[in-house]
Amino acid sequence: MPQAQPELKKYMEKRLFVQLNGNRKVIGILRGYDVRALNSIFPPNLGRLTKINPVQVFMNIVLDEAVEEKPDGGKDRLGMVVIRGNSVVMLESRDHR
């Protein structure tokens, strides 16, 4: 069964909180995204299909006015950033409209 993917179209031009691998946190305005779906299939064993992996979804995102929140409470301004989808752990909208 394919993994669910977030519908980012409704979050365009809205502020997002993004948690990344390594416990990094970035907040910025979503300006763009793309979706990469990879279907992995293990080679057949003795003429039989042994296992089919679920579809992996990687959503690369572009954030503008991005700010990284540091663990000590500090913030670094990043400007416009492209975040590779395989590093995204969680997305959360900060604009509640």
C-alpha positions in Angstrom: 0.0 0.0 0.0 1.5 3.4 -0.9 2.3 5.9 1.8 0.1 8.9 2.2 1.6 12.1 1.1 0.7 15.6 2.4 -1.3 17.8 0.0 1.1 20.7 0.0 -0.9 22.7 -2.6 -3.2 24.1 0.1 -0.1 25.3 2.1 1.5 27.3 -0.7 2.4 30.8 0.5 1.8 29.8 4.1 4.3 29.5 7.0 5.4 26.0 7.8 7.3 24.4 10.6 9.6 21.6 9.3 11.4 19.1 11.5 14.4 17.5 9.8 16.7 14.6 10.5 19.2 15.3 13.3 16.5 17.2 15.3 16.9 20.4 13.2 13.9 22.7 12.9 13.2 25.3 10.2 10.3 27.7 9.8 9.6 29.4 6.5 7.0 30.3 3.8 6.3 27.4 1.4 7.1 28.7 -2.2 7.3 25.3 -4.0 7.6 21.6 -3.8 7.9 18.5 -5.9 7.1 14.8 -5.3 9.4 11.9 -6.0 7.9 8.5 -5.7 10.2 5.5 -5.8 8.9 1.9 -6.0 11.4 -0.6 -4.8 11.1 -4.3 -5.7 13.5 -6.9 -4.5 14.7 -9.3 -7.3 12.7 -12.5 -7.5 14.1 -15.5 -5.7 14.0 -18.7 -7.7 11.5 -17.3 -10.1 9.2 -16.0 -7.4 8.7 -12.4 -6.3 9.8 -12.4 -2.7 8.8 -9.0 -1.5 7.4 -5.7 -2.7 8.4 -2.6 -0.7 5.8 0.1 -0.2 6.2 3.3 -2.3 8.6 5.7 -0.7 7.6 9.4 -1.1 10.2 12.1 -1.0 8.8 15.7 -1.2 11.5 18.3 -1.8 10.3 21.7 -0.6 11.4 25.3 -1.1 11.0 27.7 1.9 11.4 31.5 1.7 12.3 33.7 4.7 13.5 30.5 6.4 14.8 30.6 10.0 16.5 27.7 11.7 15.6 27.3 15.4 18.6 26.2 17.4 18.4 23.9 20.5 19.7 26.7 22.7 16.8 28.9 21.7 18.8 31.0 19.2 17.7 31.5 15.6 19.6 31.7 12.3 18.2 33.4 9.3 18.6 31.3 6.2 16.7 33.1 3.5 15.4 30.9 0.7 16.3 27.2 1.1 15.6 24.0 -0.7 15.1 21.0 1.6 15.5 17.5 0.3 12.4 15.4 0.9 14.3 12.5 2.4 15.4 14.7 5.3 11.9 15.9 6.3 10.5 14.2 9.4 7.4 16.3 9.9 5.5 19.3 8.5 3.2 21.6 10.4 1.3 24.7 9.4 2.0 27.8 11.4 -0.8 29.8 9.6 -4.1 28.8 11.1 -6.5 30.4 8.6 
